[in-house]
Amino acid sequence: AARTNLLLMVPALLYAVNNYLKFAMQLHFKPATVKMLGNLKVLTIAILLKLVMKRTFTVTQWEALVLLILGITVNQLACSNSAAADSISWLG
């Protein structure tokens, strides 16, 4: 029983760390950025499936991953451009 409890502590600890990091992200980032970073887990899982488990993806799945990357990139560029515009407005 003690060994089982110790084994269950590992995923419980990882879950607690994950929840803390999500909370910290919500405090420091804009909501759109938090959502996009949350979507990165889909990309991470896809990469791990490809590398570790040798999974093959269909063309549609690859297209979906590319669109996800493009969406994250556009969101980050829009956020950085608005931050740059805010800093310029402070100068002028």
C-alpha positions in Angstrom: 0.0 0.0 0.0 2.8 2.4 0.8 4.5 1.7 -2.5 1.2 2.4 -4.4 0.8 5.7 -2.5 4.4 6.7 -3.5 3.7 5.8 -7.1 0.5 7.9 -7.1 2.4 10.9 -5.7 4.3 11.3 -8.9 1.4 12.2 -11.2 -0.3 14.1 -8.3 2.9 16.3 -7.9 3.1 16.8 -11.7 -0.6 17.8 -11.8 -0.1 20.3 -8.9 2.9 21.9 -10.7 0.9 22.1 -13.9 -1.9 23.9 -12.1 0.4 26.3 -10.5 2.1 27.1 -13.8 -1.3 27.7 -15.4 -2.2 30.1 -12.6 1.1 32.0 -12.9 0.7 32.3 -16.7 -2.8 33.8 -16.3 -1.4 36.4 -13.9 1.4 37.5 -16.3 0.1 37.0 -19.8 -2.8 38.2 -21.9 -5.7 35.8 -22.2 -5.1 35.2 -25.9 -1.5 34.4 -25.2 -2.4 31.9 -22.4 -4.8 30.1 -24.8 -2.2 29.9 -27.5 0.4 28.6 -25.1 -2.1 26.1 -23.9 -2.5 24.9 -27.5 1.2 24.3 -27.7 0.6 21.1 -25.7 -1.1 19.7 -28.8 2.0 20.4 -30.8 4.2 18.9 -28.1 2.2 15.7 -28.0 2.3 15.4 -31.7 6.1 15.7 -31.8 6.4 13.2 -29.0 4.1 10.8 -30.8 6.2 11.1 -34.0 9.6 10.8 -32.3 9.0 8.3 -29.5 6.1 6.1 -30.8 6.9 6.4 -34.6 3.3 7.5 -35.3 2.5 8.5 -38.8 0.2 11.5 -39.4 -2.2 12.1 -42.3 -1.8 15.2 -44.5 -4.8 16.7 -42.8 -3.2 16.3 -39.4 0.0 17.9 -40.6 -2.0 20.8 -42.0 -3.8 21.2 -38.7 -0.4 21.3 -36.9 0.9 23.9 -39.4 -2.2 26.1 -38.9 -1.7 25.8 -35.1 1.9 27.0 -35.4 0.8 29.8 -37.7 -1.9 30.9 -35.3 0.5 31.0 -32.4 3.0 32.9 -34.5 0.4 35.5 -35.6 -0.8 35.9 -32.1 2.7 36.5 -30.7 3.5 39.0 -33.5 0.3 40.9 -32.9 1.1 41.1 -29.2 4.7 42.2 -29.7 3.6 44.8 -32.3 1.0 46.2 -29.9 3.6 46.3 -27.1 6.0 48.1 -29.4 3.2 50.6 -30.4 2.5 51.2 -26.7 6.1 51.9 -25.9 6.4 54.3 -28.9 3.3 56.2 -27.7 5.0 56.7 -24.3 8.0 58.3 -26.1 6.0 60.7 -28.2 
